[in-house]
Amino acid sequence: MASPSKPSEALVLYDIHTSAACAPNPWKSRLALNFKGVAYSTIWVPLPDITKVRRALDMPPCHKNADGTGYYTLPILIDPNTNSKIGDSFDIAVYLQKTYPDHGAGDLFPPQKLDFIFDRWSFSKRKDIEYGDYFDFDAQVEAAFTAYFALTMENLPLHPATAEATKAEYVSRAGLTSWDGFKMRQEERKKMSKSLHGMLGELGNLFSRNTSGPFLLGRQVTYADFIVGGWLRLMSASLPENEWEEVRACHGGIFGQLHDGLEKYAEVK
Ligand SMILES: N[C@@H](CCC(=O)N[C@@H](CS)C(=O)NCC(=O)O)C(=O)O
C-alpha cells in the first residue's frame, strides 16, 4: 500500500444521519481522523439506506444478523490517495496508523495494559493480530455498552427526515409492535442505570491507574480512549440529561473528564 507523507485529497467518512452525531463506531473513526489531523469530509447516510450505500460501494457487511443475512454498518472510510475503502472502525484506525504513522498527534496504539473483561465468554485474546490488545478492548467495551443500549433508545436523536423509517426498522428488529415498546418503566431504568454504573466502575479502574490526566495513559491520548469516548458520545446525545450527568460524575468524574478531554478531537467535519 502506498504511504503518502501528506494526503493531497481529502478522505471521506460515512456516518449515520442523526440530528446530533451519536453513532459510537463512526465516532471512534472521527476521533482517530481528527487525532491524525488528515483532511476529510463526512457523508451522512440515513440508517435505512446503509445497506444500499454499502452495497453500492461494494463493501461486504462485517457482521451477520441472527437469520444469517448481512448486517450492514457504518463507518466506512474512503481514502482516494491510496485508493482504499475500509468498512470497520477498528480496521480504519489500523489503516490510519499504518498509512499516516507520523501524522497529527502520532501513535494511536502505544503499548498499554487493557485488561477490561466484561464478557469472559466471548473474550478472544487476539494476541495473534497486530494491536490485538486494542482489538480485544474494543470488543469488550462494545459488549459492555451494548448491554445498556436500551437506556439510550427512547431519546436517540433521530433525524426528522428519516425518524419514522428508522423507528420502524428498530421496532421490526426487536420484534416489537411499536416504538413505545422501547419505553422503560422507571424502576426498570433505575435498575439498569445502577448496573451501568457498576460496569463503569470496572472500566474506570483502568483509568485510575494513571491519574495525571483524563486518559488511560494520563495525558497521552490513545485509540483506547477513543473506543470508550465513542460510547460516551452516544450517551451524551441520548441519555436523559440527569442520567448523563450521573455518568459524567460517577466514580470520581472519570468519564466526564474523559469526555471533556476528548473534545479537542471531536470536531464534526
Ligand atoms: N464492527 C463494526 C460495527 C459497526 C456498527 O455496529 N455500526 C453501527 C453504528 S455504531 C451501525 O452502522 N448500525 C447500523 C444499523 O443498526 O442498522 C465497526 O466497528 O465498524
The ligand as an SDF file (V2000), in Angstrom:
LIG
                    3D

 20 19  0  0  0  0  0  0  0  0999 V2000
  -17.5990   -3.7770   13.5980 N   0  0  0  0  0  0  0  0  0  0  0  0
  -18.2020   -2.6050   13.0220 C   0  0  0  0  0  0  0  0  0  0  0  0
  -19.5580   -2.3480   13.6800 C   0  0  0  0  0  0  0  0  0  0  0  0
  -20.1450   -1.0440   13.1970 C   0  0  0  0  0  0  0  0  0  0  0  0
  -21.5340   -0.7980   13.7560 C   0  0  0  0  0  0  0  0  0  0  0  0
  -22.1020   -1.5790   14.5200 O   0  0  0  0  0  0  0  0  0  0  0  0
  -22.0710    0.3520   13.3450 N   0  0  0  0  0  0  0  0  0  0  0  0
  -23.4130    0.7330   13.7580 C   0  0  0  0  0  0  0  0  0  0  0  0
  -23.3840    2.1590   14.2500 C   0  0  0  0  0  0  0  0  0  0  0  0
  -22.4170    2.3400   15.7000 S   0  0  0  0  0  0  0  0  0  0  0  0
  -24.3170    0.6930   12.5430 C   0  0  0  0  0  0  0  0  0  0  0  0
  -23.9090    1.0350   11.4560 O   0  0  0  0  0  0  0  0  0  0  0  0
  -25.5750    0.3050   12.7190 N   0  0  0  0  0  0  0  0  0  0  0  0
  -26.4840    0.2470   11.6270 C   0  0  0  0  0  0  0  0  0  0  0  0
  -27.7870   -0.3210   11.9890 C   0  0  0  0  0  0  0  0  0  0  0  0
  -28.0240   -0.5720   13.1800 O   0  0  0  0  0  0  0  0  0  0  0  0
  -28.5930   -0.5120   11.0790 O   0  0  0  0  0  0  0  0  0  0  0  0
  -17.2760   -1.4130   13.1910 C   0  0  0  0  0  0  0  0  0  0  0  0
  -16.5600   -1.3770   14.1990 O   0  0  0  0  0  0  0  0  0  0  0  0
  -17.2410   -0.5490   12.3150 O   0  0  0  0  0  0  0  0  0  0  0  0
  1  2  1  0
  2  3  1  0
  2 18  1  0
  3  4  1  0
  4  5  1  0
  5  6  2  0
  5  7  1  0
  7  8  1  0
  8  9  1  0
  8 11  1  0
  9 10  1  0
 11 12  2  0
 11 13  1  0
 13 14  1  0
 14 15  1  0
 15 16  2  0
 15 17  1  0
 18 19  2  0
 18 20  1  0
M  END
$$$$
